[in-house]
Amino acid sequence: MNKDQAYHQIALACLKTLRESNAGESKDAAQELYDTIDQAFQGQFALVLAELEDSKQRLNLINQLDPQRHSIADAQAIINANGTAH
């Protein structure tokens, strides 16, 4: 996921909260928006952590390849394997 996608998801969550909040109570609406931003940010951060863990596992697999038995194509196959759910 790139930065633009993450920002877009957070912005959509904020817009939804603004549409659904009670405009008459601005303090509560502001807190609701802050909570939404926090929750959306945590969700995006979790995706980044998942991608980081996936990359770490792939690098470990590549590191374990025996140069006498494996080629660069084997490393590329590990890199290009579909493994992330997002």
KANORUR-V134937 format. One record per residue. N is the residue number from 1. RES is the residue in one small letter. OMEGA is omega as a letter, one per 40 degrees, with the letter a starting at -180 (NA if undefined). D_LAST is the distance of its C-alpha to the last C-alpha in Angstrom with 1 decimal. Layout:
# KANORUR-V134937
n->N res->RES omega->OMEGA d_last->D_LAST
n->N res->RES omega->OMEGA d_last->D_LAST
This chain:
# KANORUR-V134937
n->1 res->m omega->i d_last->7.6
n->2 res->n omega->a d_last->11.3
n->3 res->k omega->a d_last->14.0
n->4 res->d omega->i d_last->14.7
n->5 res->q omega->i d_last->11.4
n->6 res->a omega->i d_last->11.8
n->7 res->y omega->i d_last->15.4
n->8 res->h omega->i d_last->14.9
n->9 res->q omega->i d_last->13.0
n->10 res->i omega->i d_last->15.8
n->11 res->a omega->i d_last->18.4
n->12 res->l omega->i d_last->17.5
n->13 res->a omega->i d_last->17.8
n->14 res->c omega->i d_last->21.1
n->15 res->l omega->i d_last->22.5
n->16 res->k omega->i d_last->21.9
n->17 res->t omega->i d_last->23.8
n->18 res->l omega->i d_last->26.5
n->19 res->r omega->a d_last->27.0
n->20 res->e omega->a d_last->27.3
n->21 res->s omega->i d_last->29.3
n->22 res->n omega->a d_last->33.1
n->23 res->a omega->a d_last->34.4
n->24 res->g omega->a d_last->37.8
n->25 res->e omega->a d_last->36.7
n->26 res->s omega->i d_last->35.3
n->27 res->k omega->i d_last->35.1
n->28 res->d omega->i d_last->33.0
n->29 res->a omega->i d_last->30.8
n->30 res->a omega->i d_last->30.3
n->31 res->q omega->i d_last->29.4
n->32 res->e omega->i d_last->27.0
n->33 res->l omega->i d_last->25.3
n->34 res->y omega->i d_last->25.2
n->35 res->d omega->i d_last->23.7
n->36 res->t omega->i d_last->20.9
n->37 res->i omega->a d_last->20.3
n->38 res->d omega->a d_last->20.2
n->39 res->q omega->i d_last->17.9
n->40 res->a omega->i d_last->15.4
n->41 res->f omega->i d_last->15.8
n->42 res->q omega->i d_last->15.3
n->43 res->g omega->i d_last->12.0
n->44 res->q omega->i d_last->10.9
n->45 res->f omega->i d_last->12.8
n->46 res->a omega->i d_last->11.1
n->47 res->l omega->i d_last->7.7
n->48 res->v omega->i d_last->10.1
n->49 res->l omega->i d_last->11.9
n->50 res->a omega->i d_last->9.3
n->51 res->e omega->i d_last->8.8
n->52 res->l omega->i d_last->12.6
n->53 res->e omega->i d_last->13.3
n->54 res->d omega->i d_last->11.5
n->55 res->s omega->i d_last->13.6
n->56 res->k omega->i d_last->16.6
n->57 res->q omega->i d_last->16.5
n->58 res->r omega->i d_last->16.5
n->59 res->l omega->i d_last->19.3
n->60 res->n omega->i d_last->21.2
n->61 res->l omega->i d_last->21.1
n->62 res->i omega->i d_last->22.4
n->63 res->n omega->a d_last->25.0
n->64 res->q omega->i d_last->26.2
n->65 res->l omega->i d_last->27.0
n->66 res->d omega->a d_last->30.7
n->67 res->p omega->i d_last->31.8
n->68 res->q omega->a d_last->34.7
n->69 res->r omega->a d_last->32.7
n->70 res->h omega->a d_last->29.4
n->71 res->s omega->i d_last->28.8
n->72 res->i omega->i d_last->26.5
n->73 res->a omega->i d_last->24.9
n->74 res->d omega->i d_last->24.0
n->75 res->a omega->i d_last->22.2
n->76 res->q omega->i d_last->20.5
n->77 res->a omega->i d_last->19.3
n->78 res->i omega->a d_last->17.7
n->79 res->i omega->a d_last->16.0
n->80 res->n omega->i d_last->14.8
n->81 res->a omega->i d_last->13.8
n->82 res->n omega->a d_last->10.4
n->83 res->g omega->a d_last->9.2
n->84 res->t omega->a d_last->5.7
n->85 res->a omega->a d_last->3.8
n->86 res->h omega->NA d_last->0.0
